[in-house]
Amino acid sequence: MNLLEKGDDKDIEALSGLGIVSDDKSTITKSTIVEVELDLELEETLKKFGLRLESDGCLNWQMDASAHPRNWSVSRRAFNTSVLLALDLYTTAISTSGPSMAQAAMKEMDLGHIKSLIAFSSMYQFGQALGGVVFPPYSECFGRKAVYIATTLIYCLACVLTAEVPTMTGVCVGRFICGIMSAVPSVVVEGSIEDLFNMKSRVWIIFLWACATTAGLVLGPIYGAYISAYCGWKWVLFTGAIVTGVFTLLLLFIRESRPSRLLAQQAARLQHEKGLSYPIHSADATPNLATFSRIALIRPLRLFFTEPIVFVCSLMMAVSWALIYLFAESLPSVYASLGFTGPSTSLAFIPLLLGIPLSILFRIHDQRVLGRRECANLALNPEQKLTGFVIAAPALAVGLWIFAWTVPPAVPHLHWAVSMIGLVLVGFATNEFACTLSGYLADSYTIYASSAFAALAFLRAILAGVFPLFAPRMYSAMGQNLASTVLAAVATCFCGAALLFMKYGKTVRQKSKFAGHSLVVNRATQVKGDNVE
């Protein structure tokens, strides 16, 4: 070996400072320095691309990588998020406008009440159930942006098809296609939120998403009723085509947000510009469509049937969500008995809308709890954000009990405003369920968030498609009071589940195969603020 001369003392001191060599200068060779210089040069090159090399030889993100979605500028993330939330709100409103269109189109299309509901409402939801299984894992493997653009454009065209082919077959096919496409803003947007924001920030972003979704749910019946009454039911669809056409253009300007997709692009850029080729650290890299078909499509079903957290959250949120679709069919008849006429019967949904802002009180509480834990250097715990759910579960039950026994025929002379107090609580609870349970799934399953939401969305869409079908028979056979009492009794069963989550949620998560693995990967690939226990 060629030993270093005394003139190389500075190099040796630099190496010692890096902890690479000992003080015994005789063991240092020029080849050692060359190797270290090459390593430092490689590290500096990777840093320029926002990358680092893991001990397993795979590329991963630098903590401060500007190309990572969580490190984008506030304005860029705000634009992405605003467009997606607005799209979700609007397509959700179009979905709950189905019963209003069904009522208006019955005579024109010579359909019975149930057949019309199936065509305009249920087919949309059944399509969303299918799309909710296919698109989320696809977006995890192949990216978000292209999926958003393609599905919104097809949604726009399907609205035109439905309006221009006013037959039972045409409406069923058109609404089914709309439903499939609507699964992307309805389900994939939660995964995009997880891409863009860390756990602390998601407290507010998930809150905004829940508010947008719930607002869409309760505005849809009003939107559909008034446009159908004054312009004709086809204009609900024509306006839907116009608005989603505008959204298609806006989506051209969002950025791809799936970190694994962007990491692959950075690795490809590194290879092209510097000739350096390394595998990437990715939990969801899918080499081809065949693998995707065999594995990714069944992941949501596996999560639903094998993960207790996903199963219970899906069940409770699906019932609370489908309840609004049931109300879209039943509330107009209830308030018609209280003197409301024509499209004004849909105004009974306004109290549901007024209940939504109440959730902000619990987001402030969540933020304070998480802030205290962060200051104390304690890991963030998803169960810490379930306080709102613990309150919302009994609020849903109480709201339905109030509504059930303040309307005719059992209470014929009470003012209609009293029953709407119960609806305010139902609106708050529905929004809080969406906010807390969606946030809980996002925090618990991180890299599998979209697949967990796909399982939830499948059950939610199926129930939303079925509930309006039995609402007319249920309310006519049992009466408005007893039928609403059945709903209140079901909601009462949810109260105990909230406390069980608070007490045993962490234990169940830690024993979960998917939640456990996502936690490990999340710690290995985090860039900002996701210290979860």
MOBEL-V797543 format. One record per pair of residues at least 6 apart in sequence whose C-alpha atoms are under 6 Angstrom apart, sorted by the first residue. I is the first residue (numbers start at 1). J is the second residue. D is the distance in whole Angstrom. If there is no record, write none. Layout:
# MOBEL-V797543
i:I j:J d:D
i:I j:J d:D
This chain:
# MOBEL-V797543
i:3 j:29 d:5
i:4 j:29 d:6
i:46 j:52 d:6
i:50 j:62 d:5
i:50 j:65 d:4
i:51 j:60 d:6
i:51 j:61 d:5
i:51 j:62 d:5
i:52 j:59 d:6
i:52 j:60 d:5
i:52 j:61 d:6
i:52 j:62 d:6
i:53 j:59 d:5
i:58 j:279 d:5
i:58 j:280 d:5
i:58 j:281 d:5
i:59 j:280 d:5
i:59 j:281 d:6
i:60 j:281 d:5
i:63 j:527 d:4
i:69 j:196 d:5
i:69 j:257 d:6
i:70 j:196 d:5
i:70 j:197 d:5
i:80 j:254 d:5
i:85 j:209 d:6
i:88 j:185 d:5
i:88 j:186 d:6
i:89 j:212 d:5
i:89 j:213 d:5
i:89 j:216 d:5
i:92 j:216 d:5
i:92 j:217 d:6
i:93 j:216 d:4
i:93 j:217 d:5
i:93 j:219 d:6
i:93 j:220 d:4
i:94 j:220 d:6
i:96 j:217 d:6
i:96 j:220 d:5
i:96 j:221 d:6
i:97 j:220 d:5
i:97 j:221 d:5
i:97 j:224 d:4
i:98 j:120 d:5
i:98 j:121 d:5
i:100 j:224 d:5
i:100 j:225 d:5
i:101 j:233 d:5
i:102 j:116 d:5
i:102 j:117 d:6
i:102 j:120 d:6
i:119 j:171 d:6
i:119 j:172 d:5
i:122 j:465 d:4
i:123 j:172 d:6
i:123 j:175 d:6
i:123 j:176 d:5
i:124 j:175 d:5
i:124 j:176 d:5
i:124 j:179 d:4
i:125 j:179 d:6
i:125 j:461 d:5
i:125 j:465 d:5
i:126 j:462 d:6
i:127 j:176 d:5
i:127 j:179 d:4
i:127 j:180 d:4
i:128 j:179 d:4
i:128 j:180 d:4
i:128 j:183 d:5
i:129 j:458 d:4
i:129 j:461 d:5
i:131 j:180 d:4
i:131 j:183 d:5
i:132 j:183 d:5
i:132 j:454 d:5
i:132 j:457 d:6
i:132 j:458 d:6
i:133 j:454 d:5
i:136 j:188 d:5
i:136 j:450 d:5
i:136 j:451 d:6
i:137 j:296 d:6
i:137 j:451 d:6
i:141 j:284 d:6
i:141 j:285 d:6
i:141 j:286 d:6
i:143 j:258 d:6
i:143 j:261 d:6
i:144 j:256 d:6
i:145 j:256 d:5
i:149 j:248 d:6
i:149 j:251 d:6
i:151 j:181 d:5
i:152 j:248 d:6
i:153 j:248 d:6
i:155 j:178 d:5
i:155 j:181 d:6
i:156 j:241 d:4
i:156 j:244 d:5
i:156 j:245 d:6
i:158 j:174 d:5
i:158 j:178 d:6
i:159 j:237 d:5
i:159 j:241 d:5
i:161 j:174 d:6
i:162 j:170 d:6
i:162 j:171 d:5
i:162 j:174 d:5
i:163 j:234 d:5
i:188 j:450 d:6
i:191 j:449 d:6
i:191 j:450 d:5
i:198 j:529 d:6
i:198 j:530 d:6
i:199 j:530 d:6
i:206 j:435 d:6
i:207 j:435 d:5
i:210 j:431 d:6
i:210 j:434 d:6
i:210 j:435 d:5
i:214 j:431 d:6
i:218 j:349 d:6
i:222 j:346 d:5
i:225 j:343 d:5
i:226 j:343 d:6
i:260 j:282 d:6
i:271 j:277 d:5
i:300 j:451 d:5
i:300 j:452 d:6
i:300 j:454 d:6
i:300 j:455 d:5
i:304 j:310 d:6
i:304 j:311 d:5
i:304 j:455 d:6
i:314 j:456 d:4
i:318 j:460 d:4
i:320 j:430 d:6
i:322 j:463 d:6
i:322 j:464 d:4
i:325 j:464 d:6
i:326 j:467 d:5
i:326 j:468 d:5
i:329 j:468 d:6
i:332 j:345 d:5
i:332 j:346 d:6
i:335 j:345 d:6
i:351 j:420 d:6
i:351 j:423 d:6
i:351 j:424 d:5
i:352 j:423 d:5
i:352 j:424 d:5
i:352 j:427 d:4
i:355 j:424 d:4
i:355 j:425 d:6
i:355 j:427 d:5
i:355 j:428 d:4
i:356 j:427 d:6
i:356 j:428 d:5
i:356 j:431 d:6
i:362 j:388 d:5
i:366 j:385 d:6
i:379 j:531 d:5
i:379 j:532 d:5
i:379 j:533 d:6
i:380 j:531 d:6
i:380 j:532 d:5
i:381 j:532 d:6
i:381 j:533 d:6
i:382 j:440 d:6
i:382 j:443 d:6
i:383 j:502 d:6
i:386 j:436 d:6
i:390 j:498 d:5
i:392 j:429 d:5
i:393 j:494 d:6
i:393 j:495 d:5
i:394 j:495 d:6
i:395 j:425 d:6
i:396 j:426 d:5
i:396 j:429 d:5
i:397 j:488 d:5
i:397 j:491 d:5
i:397 j:492 d:5
i:399 j:422 d:4
i:399 j:425 d:5
i:399 j:426 d:5
i:400 j:488 d:5
i:401 j:488 d:5
i:402 j:422 d:5
i:403 j:419 d:5
i:403 j:422 d:5
i:404 j:481 d:5
i:404 j:484 d:5
i:404 j:485 d:6
i:405 j:481 d:6
i:406 j:419 d:5
i:442 j:449 d:5
i:444 j:515 d:6
i:445 j:515 d:5
i:445 j:518 d:6
i:446 j:518 d:6
i:447 j:518 d:6
i:475 j:483 d:6
i:509 j:515 d:6
i:510 j:516 d:6
